[in-house]
Amino acid sequence: MDTTGNRPSIFRTVFGASWLMVSTVFWGIVVVSASLISRKAAYVCGCAWARGLLWSAGISVHARGLENIDPNGKYVFVSNHQSHMDILALLCVVKAHLTFIAKRELFYVPFFGWSIAVLGHIAIDRSSARKARASLDTAVRRLQDENISVVIFPEGTRSRTGEVSDFKRGSFSLAIESGLEVIPVSIDGTFRVLRKGSLWIHPGTATVTFGAPLDMTGLTATDKDALSSRVRELIVAMKAPAMATPPG
């Protein structure tokens, strides 16, 4: 029985998987080649790759609150995490240069790993606490020195129910230490189109809602608990109207 709210599609599942394999090779080569011109050129290609993957799966993305984002600004976007589609949805609607934190092993995957490396996504080494800390320090320096923003998913993994799980307070170290403003992000609908543990694609619409930026000035490590709770409350509050009012 389908409990996701969208009907599963055999065509979209097969076509989407096929497109994923073919486009990963094609766009992987294109992104790496474009990076020889500039990282901006590579990023434009990466966003086109993301839009193509959503198209192949029959997924449209509706954005709210884009007026809260300065395209030339730098932020830490803090989002709930419903599906693998979350990253694609964010790449399609945010004009700022987004980076994501990914485990180091993904950077060794042919084509895909090469492309995320040249795009400047941040590798984290979780083999030890010392190496994880070193990865975080590198990420903080990059956020301070480069014209990039970062997305973090403080739940740590995709939701199995579609509800917002508890946040890991350690995720907010990056926000506090970088000093960048935090933008709460509520994603709704991606759970219904591709849920954790399933390969079935349920074509539909995802809604991404951006809250007002939060100033990190003066915050320290002792504020992580309060910041985590505050941001989670904002995301949950934003999620409710997004579900109640279908995108126009």
N, C-alpha and C positions, 0 to 999 in steps of 0.2 A: 504493500500500500504506500502511495506517495504522501508523505507528511510534510513536505517542504513548501507547499503552496504553489509550486510550479510543476507542470507535467514534464517528466523526463523525456528526452528526445534521443532516439537511437541515431538518427541522422547527425544531430549536432555533436553527439558523443564521439561517433566515428570520425566525422569530418574534422571536429576540433582536435582530436588526438593526432590525426594525420597532418593537419595544418601545423600543429605544434612541432612535430618532428621535422617537417620540411622547412618551416620558417626559422627554426632554431639554427639550422645549418646556414640558410641563406642570410638571415639577418645577423647571425654571428660574424660571418665574413664581412658583411657590409659595415657593421659597427666598428669592428677592428680596423678596417680600411679607412673609415671616416675619421677615426681617432688620429690618423697620421696628419690630418688637416687641423683638427682641433677637437677638444673634448666636447665643445658645444655641438659640433656637427655630429659627433657620435651619439650624443644625447638625443638630438632630434630624431635620429634613426631608431634609437631605442624606444622612444615614445611611439613611433610609427609601428614598430614591432608589437608593442603592447596593444595598440588599437586594433591591429589585425587579429590578434589572438581573441580579443573580446568579440570582434565581428564574427569570427569563425564559430564561436560558441553561441551566437545569437543573443548577446548580452549588451544592453545599453546602460549608460551611466548618467544619472541626474545629480547635479551638484547644487548645494545650497551654501551660502555664507562665503562665497569667493571674494566678496568685498572686504573680508577680514584679512586677506593676504595681499601684501605688497609684492608684485612679481619680481621686484629687484631686492627684496628683503631676504634675510636668512632666519630660519626658524628650526625649532625642534617640533615636528608634528607627532603628537601622541595619539594613537588610534587603538580602538578595539580591533580584534582580529577574528574574522569569521571564516575566511576561505583563502585559497591561493589566489583568488581573483582580486583580493584587496589591493595588492601591489599594482596590478594592471589598472585598476580603477583610479588609483591615485595618480599614476603616471599620465593618465588621459585627461585629468581635469586641473591639475596644479601646474601653473606656468613656471614656478621657481624650479631651479635645478635640484631634484630630489636624489638623495642617496639612501641606501638601505643597509642595515647591518645583517650580514649573513655569515654562517659558519665557514671557517677557512676551507673545508673540504670541497665546498661548491665551486671554488675558484679553479679547481683542477679538472672540472668537467669540460670535455672538448666543446668548443664553440660557445656554449652558454657561459662557462666559467671565464673563458678568455674575454668575452664581451663585458661581463659585469666588472672585470678587473680594469679594463680600459675606460669604462664609464665612471670609475671612481667609487664604486660601492665599497663599503667598509667590511673588511674581514675580521672576524673575532676568533681567537684561538682559545677554546675552552678546555684544552688538555690539562691546564693547571690554573690555579687562582692567580699566580704571578703573571702568566702569559695573558690571561683574560684582562688583568689590570693594565698591562702594557698596551693591549689592543685598545682599551678605553682611552688611555692617555694619547695615543696616536689619533684616535677619532676626535678628541677634544681639540687637539692642535689643528687638525684639518678644518674643523668647523670655525675656528677662530681666524685662520689664515686664508681660507679659500671661500669663494662665493658659492657656497652650497648649503642646502638644508638637509636635515636627516629625518627619517621616519622611524619611530620605535613602536613596538607592540608590547606593552608591559604585561600583558597576560602571559606572554612567554610561548604560547602555542595557540592554534586555532580553536575556537569554541566548538564544543560538541553539541550544544543546544541552541546556539544563536544568541544566548544571553551573554552579558558582559561578565567575565570571570574576575576574580580578585587580581589586583595588580601587584607585580613584584616591585617593591620599593627601590631595589638596586637599579632598576631601569632608569630612574630619574637622576642618577649621578651625572649622566651625560648632559642633561638639561641644565642642571645647577652649575656644573663646572665649566661648561661652554659659555654660560651667561646669555645665551640666545633666548628670545621669547618663545614660549610654548604655545602651540595652537592645538586645542583639543579637537579630535576628529571622531565623528560617529559614522560608522559604515553599517548600512542595513541592506539586506537583500542578497548579498553574496553568499550567505549561508544557504539560502534557498536555491541558488543556481549551481553550487558545487560544495557539498558538505564534506567535512573531514572524514576520511576513511572510505569515500565513495568515488567512483570514476564516472558516474552518471552526470551528465550536464542537463540542467533544467533551464532552458532559455528564459530570460526575464530581464527585469530592471533592477539595478543597484542604485542606492541613494547614498551620497557622501555629503555629510554636513560638517562645516568648519565653524568652530566657535571663535570668539574674540581672543586675541593673543594675551598671554599672561606674562607679566614682567618677572624676571628671575633676579633682579637686582637685590642684593643683600641676603639672599638665601644661602644657606650652608648645608652640609651633609645632615645636620640634625633636623632639617626641615623636610627630609624626603618622605617621611610618613604622612605628614600633613598635606604635602603637595600631591602625593599619590592619591590620597582619599579625595582631595578637592577635584582633581582632574577626572577621576573616575565618575564622581557625581555629575560633573558637567556632561560627560559623554553619555551617561545613562539618560540624563534629562533631555539631551538633544535627540536621542534615539526614539523616544516616545512619539513626538509629533511627526517625525519622518515616517514612522510606521502608520500613524493615524491618517495622514494626508497623502494619498497617492500622487506621484509626480505628474505634473500636467503635461 
